[in-house]
Amino acid sequence: MKDVVLWAGAGQIGLAIARRVGFGKKIVVGDKRIENAQAMADIMNNAGYDVTPVEMDLASRESILNLITEGQKYGEIAILISAACVSPSQASIETILKVDLYGTAVLLEEVGKVIKNGGVGVHISSQSGWRMPQLGNEIDDQLATTPTEELLSLPILQPEHIKDTLHAYQMAKRCNEKRVMAQACKWGARGARLNDIAPGIIVTPLAVDEFNGPRGDFYKNMFAKCPAGRPGTADEVANVAELLMSPAGAFITGTTILIDGGATASYYYGPLKPQN
Ligand SMILES: NC(=O)c1ccc[n+]([C@@H]2O[C@H](COP(=O)([O-])OP(=O)(O)OC[C@H]3O[C@@H](n4cnc5c(N)ncnc54)[C@H](O)[C@@H]3O)[C@@H](O)[C@H]2O)c1
């Protein structure tokens, strides 16, 4: 038996992280588009890793449980890489909330029931949620602790409160951060750690869709005017994930680390500040 890495979302960010933490372990990668999971498995198996692709829909608890069961065939679940999502240009408000908000909450909850002692997890949220104003303690508590099956019924998530798909994505990512905090307490009781990374614009197919989507100019302006003056790479996100998941990160859990080239700083105090 081997330690098992469960990896949801066969995208570039997940790949970069899996390469850092997955060698010598069994990696089970799930994606709604099985061809994406298969492509990642091919790349990694040809580079000495041990990867099995699985079709998985993050919007479905049954599908998430199936991913976990598949992983447990090979050993104990030691690592979670949670990097599946749909972006604002890829899906409707309803789908974004179902996949990114509800699905992530279920994934963190279900893996938290089986993660081994000493296990680690990292979820990928987004800097996008950081541009939204504070929602207040009451709503933060609701997002953090409402039972997963009731989450999508919260008043704050009803259509009259969600302006557009970007707002839905930001709400999902804010919720992710709060769920990671709440779940880290449960993971801690099992001797495991869970953290979140909020990346800025990272060049991946998802970001390329955004560059070519209705908010393309907005995105290009954002990286041009952030202190770093460029988008980031998946490998730079993996640098942070590696720290969070290594013994050097043993005192870090339940937190979100922003890695955005300073875009959020510029949004509040620099040239990206909205002109009212
Ligand atoms: N790329 C960026 O600029 C950026 C910025 C901030 C945050 N992020 C976050 O990073 C994470 C990874 O994104 P990426 O850039 O690697 O994107 P990506 O498009 O390369 O990968 C995302 C993967 O998720 C899969 N997916 C979509 N819906 C799914 C579902 N219902 N069930 C299972 N899998 C599903 C897609 O098929 C795709 O393979 C996402 O959570 C994203 O929000 C990305």
The ligand as a Gaussian input file, in Angstrom:
#p B3LYP/6-31G(d) Opt

LIG

0 1
 N       -5.644000      30.440000     -13.544000
 C       -5.908000      31.512000     -12.809000
 O       -5.648000      32.660000     -13.190000
 C       -6.514000      31.332000     -11.456000
 C       -6.591000      32.463000     -10.643000
 C       -7.137000      32.330000      -9.397000
 C       -7.609000      31.105000      -8.984000
 N       -7.538000      30.022000      -9.801000
 C       -8.066000      28.769000      -9.298000
 O       -7.143000      27.713000      -9.461000
 C       -7.860000      26.478000      -9.543000
 C       -7.311000      25.677000     -10.708000
 O       -7.503000      26.401000     -11.890000
 P       -6.564000      26.290000     -13.170000
 O       -6.178000      27.657000     -13.547000
 O       -5.534000      25.238000     -12.985000
 O       -7.669000      25.879000     -14.218000
 P       -7.812000      24.763000     -15.298000
 O       -8.908000      25.200000     -16.195000
 O       -6.461000      24.453000     -15.884000
 O       -8.295000      23.504000     -14.413000
 C       -9.548000      23.411000     -13.824000
 C      -10.020000      21.979000     -14.016000
 O      -11.241000      21.809000     -13.291000
 C      -12.055000      20.946000     -14.070000
 N      -13.452000      21.036000     -13.688000
 C      -14.358000      21.975000     -14.063000
 N      -15.563000      21.671000     -13.542000
 C      -15.414000      20.536000     -12.835000
 C      -16.294000      19.727000     -12.079000
 N      -17.595000      20.034000     -11.948000
 N      -15.811000      18.617000     -11.503000
 C      -14.513000      18.276000     -11.632000
 N      -13.621000      19.007000     -12.335000
 C      -14.069000      20.119000     -12.926000
 C      -11.819000      21.377000     -15.483000
 O      -12.234000      20.384000     -16.416000
 C      -10.311000      21.629000     -15.480000
 O       -9.594000      20.474000     -15.878000
 C       -9.327000      26.860000      -9.678000
 O       -9.961000      26.713000      -8.436000
 C       -9.288000      28.340000     -10.034000
 O      -10.418000      29.041000      -9.571000
 C       -6.994000      30.116000     -11.038000

